[in-house]
Amino acid sequence: MKRTIAPIIVSALLIGMFAAGAAAQTVGQCTRTGVANQWPNPTIVSFDTGSTKIRPEDAKRIVDAAKLAKANYIQQVCVTGFADKQGDAKKNEELSLRRAQVVANELVKSGVNAATIVMQAKGEPGGSIFSGANIKTQADRRVEVTFTR
């Protein structure tokens, strides 16, 4: 019986190792967060309230960002999710992480090395660079993609 179980266990371990390698994005802090080290301006992906669905126009932005990252041998792709102040703050932090994960997955599908991606969840930001109540909350429902070399 040991002879039959051993190959199954080894196969399961190998499959687990390969599956883990495919999703090597990490959640944490970007190591190179200084503005001087970021290049170029962030790519902004916008979302509807409570949604993680990527809009068609933003899908193109993600593909373009992936092409830029691959062409310039980027060492770290920082994917930072945000949510507006509507609803519970804890749920908004979770939503901002799910948004970052969706964008990170699209970057990987477009050829970005998953090991270079770091995801951050900022939840509800302290404010917005835009003015006006409707524009402000819309601007807060976003993911920013930045590169560092």
N, C-alpha and C positions, 0 to 999 in steps of 0.2 A: 504494500500500500504506500509506503514511503516513496517508492520509485514513481508512482503515479502522481502524487501530490507535489513533489519537488518541482517538476517542470511547470506545473500550473502556477505555483507561487512565484517562481522566477519570471515567468511570462507576465504575471500581474504586476510585479515590481517594475519591470522594464516598461510596460505600458504606462504605469503611473509616472515614471521618470520622464518619458517623452511628452506626456500630456502636460506635466508641470512646466516643462521647458517652453512649451508653446505659449503659455500665458505668463510670461515672466515680468509683466508690468508690476511695479511696486507702488504701494501707497505710502506716502511720507512727505518729507520736505525736499524740495529741489536743492541740490548742493551748491549750485551756482546761481544765486538769486539776484546778485547785483545787476543793476541796469546796464552797467558798462560791459558785462559779460553776455547780455542777451542780444540775440540777433535773429531776425529783423524785428519789426513791430509785431505784437501778438496777433495771431489769427483768432478772430472772434467767431464763435458758433453760438447762435441764439436759440432759445427754446420758448415754447408756450408755457403758461402757468401750469405747474405740476407735471410737466411732460419731460420725457427723455428721448422723444422722437426727433431725429435729425431732419431738418427741412432740406428739400432738394438743392436750394442755392447754397446752403451750408455744407452739403455733401461735397460739392465741387471745391469749396474752400479747404476742406480736409484733405482731399486728393492733392490739391496744389501744395499744401503744407508738407505732405508726405514726400512729394517730388523734391521740394526744396531741401528737406532734411536729408534725403538720400544723396542728392547732388553735392551737398556741402559737408558730408561726413560729420554730422552733428553728434556730439557725445551724450547729450541729454535733451530729451523732449519733455518739457514740463506741461502737464495737462491739469489745469486748475478749474474746478467747478464752483459755480455760485448759484444762489437762489434768491428770490426776492423775499421781502419780509411778510408775505401773506402766509398765514398758518403757523404751525408749531416750529420753533427754532431748531429742535433736535431733528424733526422730520425734514426740515429744509437742509440741514447738514448732510443727512443721508441722501437726499435728492441731489445735492450738488456732487456727491461722490458718484452716484449712479450716472449722472451726466458725464462726468470725467471718464468713467469706465466705457461708456458708449463711444465717446470720441476716440479714446485710446484704442479700442477694438477696431474702429474704422481706419485709424492710422496704420495698425498692424496689417489689416487686409490690403492696404495700399503699399505695403512693402517696408514699413519702418520696423527696425529691429525692436522687438518687444522689450529687450533688456535695457534699452536706452530710455524707456518711458517711465516717468515718475508722475503719479497722480496725487493731487491734493484736493481736499474738500474745504472750501472756505465758508460754506453755508451762506448766511445772510451777511453781506458786506456792510461796513460802517456807513457807506454813502455811495453816491454815484457821481461820475464826472459830468453827467447830463442833468439838465434842469427840467422841471415839470413832472408832476406826479405819475402820469401814464408812461412817459418816456423813461423816467427813472426806474420804475419797477421792471419794465421791459429790458432795460440795459443790465439789470441785475441778474436776469435769467440767462446765464451764459456760461460758456467754457472758454478759457483763454489757453491757447497753445503757444508756448514760447520755446526757443531753442537756446542752448548754450554750447559754446565750443571749448 
